[in-house]
């Protein structure tokens, strides 16, 4: 059976993580793995999560199946958090629990393929590394445009507008709601308004990928643009991940929300999504969703979680402010202070990234993406010195 099966090349980021763990150097620095880290370099379990788990331990009565739709109260609470209270009870919007944001994207990808096999998926480059494999796996045609100029550290908004004009009616544009991964460069509200108008004008469908709500400016502020788009168009997809803002990485906690043009079409969406879920994983895991539901439904726990979220956001903003003061050859770090979330993309070649790893024990994605949460204050001088080393030598 397996005679003609060939090994796949390793995922670049997962391979970077593997190499970091195998590196014996005490001074090594991990800027690759996409998890939040505190000032001690830990990825802690939030206090609100621990308290919610204790309550679940004391009160949960069963471990029976959830059903393909998952925890309905969780989906309603998460939908209200991400998209606003007006989505609760809206019969044109269907929400379903999914195994992480990745699972939500895959559900959406398969639904797109079933509903409109001719729909092209448009990705702004660079985008999250797993977007391509997810949409390729369902046989979708992927088109792209330039989202970010690493040299200028700025959004290429004209490129998006040109792509929307070129696209076919029914094509899908994957848009990062906030804290763009891998660049941290988000759209302004004025740009979101233009995006909404273009989607309507050219009859395009947005797929709003939401993985970092609360990490940019605040829970409401971070979703203002995405909500504007979601309410403006007749059809839309929204994937939500709780990995980062609830710290539930390994619990695979997410959801997919789909807007249809009327209630009858939303019911068709529901039956198709549940059929896709049943064939893929049957039913989603419970624990992470139960934690999120408990936190969002209890005032004291929600207040505690929001305070922890503010602390994480302020920590990231502090690292950005310190990075922005660096002076390293031709790299302009100043715009990083105006970007959002956990990631930034530096204008480095793959060869320079490889030298940073080999010569200095600094690990990052081959694209030059760094997880700024991995940079402690004590690391900044050595990080800058390592950058100067590879940049000067390359220039020479």
Secondary structure, DSSP 8 states (H G I E B T S, - for coil): --TT-------HHHHHHHHHHH---TT-EE--S-----TTS-----HHHHHHHHHHHHH--------TT--HHHHHHHHHHHH-GGGTT-TTEEEEEEEHHHHHHHHHHHHHHHH-TT-EEEEEES--HHHHHHHHHTT-EEEEEE-EETTTTEE-HHHHHHHHHHS-TT-EEEEESSS-TTT-----HHHHHHHHHHHHHHT-EEEEEES-TTSSS-HHHHHHHHHHHHHHSSSEEEEEE-TTTS--GGG-EEEEEEE-SSHHHHHHHHHHHHHHHHHHTSS--SHHHHHHHHHHHSHHHHHHHHHHHHHHHHHHHHHHHHHHT-EETTEE-GGGGGS-SSEEE----HHHHHHHHHHH-EE--TTSEEEGGG--GGGHHHHHHHHHHHHHHHH-
